[in-house]
Amino acid sequence: MTLEIITSDNLSGFQHGFFTRRGGASAGVFKGLNCGQGSSDQCDVVSINRGMVADALGVKHDHLCSVYQVHSPDVIHVEAPIVGEKPKADAMVTKTRGIALGVLSADCAPILFADVNAGVIGAAHSGWKGAKRGVARATVEAMEMLGADRANIHASVGPCISQRNYEVSIEFFEDFIADDMENSRYFAQSHVADKYQFDLPSFVLNGLRNAGVASANWTGHCTYAEPDRFYSYRRMTHLKEPDYGRLISAISIT
């Protein structure tokens, strides 16, 4: 089974990938490369899928690290494989060779970071909550603690839900405006009364730029719009499916 891996020129010099659902061993609603250990998919099948990802990144299977994501700005420093219960956090950083950092998503924005000069990498899961709480800035600061320089950090945002498919309530809109009136530029009026369309990738990119990284881009892929390539929580709820797969985005130093 051949995996489909989206890469970014921003991260050249490091093994990395925004993995789509293509390839993999899962079946049913999870068909493809479901890497979500918290899903109701078969545990052994998810392990097989994660093993394929580790192989693609050139690391040992247990060296593909991930965390218990909770939409926070919390970052952990990974020096060795994570054993036992996963720590609650939404980002990881490392400068240890042979370690891969992987974040899961199914509409939220995965972000991969790299400072090729310092040999420091990072990975973050950024939904709207994490983006508002500053997970991008926190990841950059954690990378600096390992010797990175934000002026040399390049970041790439992977497949996530696009503005066209992200309808939100007026209360959601008003919450963002209460934080900063400038946030209105991330919203467009929906064709449905009292609804707006939220531009998550642009909001996340702005957070990266405000954090002072050298460059940041988005791969341009919408998880909702391409069901044969990506899992989507929102699409699952609209289709009333029982569960959904999780995409993995990962980076390693090999």
N, C-alpha and C positions, 0 to 999 in steps of 0.2 A: 504494500500500500504506500503510495507516494504522498508525502506531505506537501501542502502548499504553504510556502513561507514568504511573507512579505518583508522586505528589508528596506533600510533607509541609508542613503549616502551620508547622512548626518552621523551615523554610528559606525562608519567604516573603520576597520582596525580591530573590531571586536566581533566575535561570533554572536549573532543576535537574530531574532525573528519575531514578527507578529504572525503567529500561526493561525491559519483559518481552520474550519472544521473538516476540510477535505483530507482524506486519508484516515487513519485511526481505525479502531476496532469496535466502537460503540454502535448500537443498533436502536431502532425505534425513534423516539423523539430526540434521542441523543446521537443519532447517526453521525459517525465521523470521529473527530479527535476531541472528545469531551475530556477535559482535564480537571473537572470540578470534583474534588473529593467530597464536597458537601452536597452533591446532587444525589438523587436516588438511583443513579446508574450503578451497575455492578462494580464493586470495589476493585476486583482483579482486572476488569477491563480498563478502568480508569488508570490503574497502575501501568498497564501495557501502553496506554496512550502517552502517559508521562515519560515512560521509558523511551519511547520513540523520539520525544522532544529532547530528552537528555542526549540521546545518540546524535541527533542532528546538531546539537551544540558542542559535542565533543567532550561531555563530562560524564562521570559515573551517575548511575540512575539516582542514588540517594544524595547526590550533590546538586540536584535541581531543587532549589529551596523556594518555599512559598509560605505565606502567613495566613492567619485567620483574619480576613478583611472585614473592617467594621466602619468604613467611611470616616476615618479619622485622619489627622495630620501626623500620626505617629510613625516614626522611622526606627528600624533596628539595624544594627551593625552585624553582619554575618561573617564569621571567620571560619566556620566549620558547618557540616551538614546539620540541619535542624532535626533533632531526635525527640520523639514523643509529641506531646501536645504543642500545637502551633501557637506562637505568641500572637496576641491581638495587635495588629498594626496594619498599615496600608502602604508601607514603602520599606525598601531594604537598600543598603549600600554595602559595598565590599571592595577590597583591593587584593583579595586572596585568589590566587590562580586555582583553576579547577572547580570553582563555585559558579553556579548559574543562578541568577535571581529571576523568579517568575511570578507574574501577577495575573490574576484571573479577571475576566470581564465578559459581559454579555449586554452591552450598551454603554456602560461607563467607559471612560477613557484610560487606556493603559499608556504609561509614559516610560520610555527607556532613556537613560542618561549615560554619558561617557565623557571622561577626560582622558584622552589618549596620552597626554604628556605625563600625567600623574599615575596612570594605570588604575583609575578608580571608576567604578560603574555604579549605577543605581537603577531601581525599577519602582514605579509607583502606580497604584490604582487610584484613579481620580474620577469619581462621580461628581455631581454638583455639590454635594456636601463636603467632600474632601477638597474640592477646588476652592470653595468658599473659606474653608478652615486653613488653607495654606499648605497642603501636602507637597506641592511642587517646591515652594521655598524651603520647607523643612528638609526635603531630600537634598537640595543643593547645599544647605548648611551642614547636613550630616556628611556629605561628600567632602566638603572643605575640612572637616575634622580629620579626614583620612589623608589630607594632603592635596586635594584637588583645588583648583582655582576656578571660581565661577566664570571668569572671563575665558576659560578654556573648555567649559562644559557645553557639550552639544546634546540636544534632546530631540526626541521624536515621539509624537503622539500617534498611537495606532488606531485601528478601526474602532469606531464608536458611533453612537446614534447621531445623525445629522439634524440640523435645524428643521429641515423639511418634514421629518418624521417624529419630532419631539414636541408634542403638544402638552402645554402645562396650564394650570389654572391661573386666574387673576391673582389669587393669594400668593402663589409662587412668584409671579411677576412683582407684586408689591413688596414681598420680602427682600428681593434683590435690590429694588429701587430704594428701600429704606436703608440699606447698607451704603449705597452710592448711586446717585442719580445717573452717573455715567454708564451704569450697567444697563440702561435702557437700550443701548446699541446692540445688545445680544438678544433682543426680542423682536419678533415681527408679529403683527396682528394675524390671528388665525381666521379662517373663513367661518369658524364656529364662534358664536357670540360669547364674550367673556373668556375667551381662550387665547393663548399666545403660543408662538413657536420659539423655543429656546435654542440658541446656538452654543451647545456645550463645547465643541472643539475650539471655537474662537475664544471662549471664556478661559479654557484651560491654557491655550497658547498665550493669552495675555498674562496669566499668572506666571508662566515661565519667563516671559520677557521682563516682567516686573521683578523677578528674582535675579535678573542680571546674567542669564546664560548667554553664551556666545551666539547660539542660534537655536531655533526651535521650528519644527514643521509638523504637519499632519499628513498622514499617508493619503487622506482623502476618501477613505472607504467608510460607508455607512453600514452598520451591523443590521439595522432593521430592513434595509432595502434589498439585501441579497441573501435570502434564506438558504441557498445552496452553498454559501461560503461562510456564513457567520451565524452564531447563536445570538438570540435577542430576547431579553426578558420581556420587553414591551410587546414584541410580536407574539410571544407565548401567551401573554395575558389576553391579547386581542383575539387570538385563536382558541382560547380556553383550553390549552394543552396542559397536561398534568405536571410537567416540569420542563426544564431547559438545560442545555449544556453550557459549559463555560469555556471560553477561548483562553489560550495562554499566550502571553507575550514575555519573552525572556532574553537575557543577555548574559554572557559569560566572559571570563578571562581565561584563556587556554594557553 
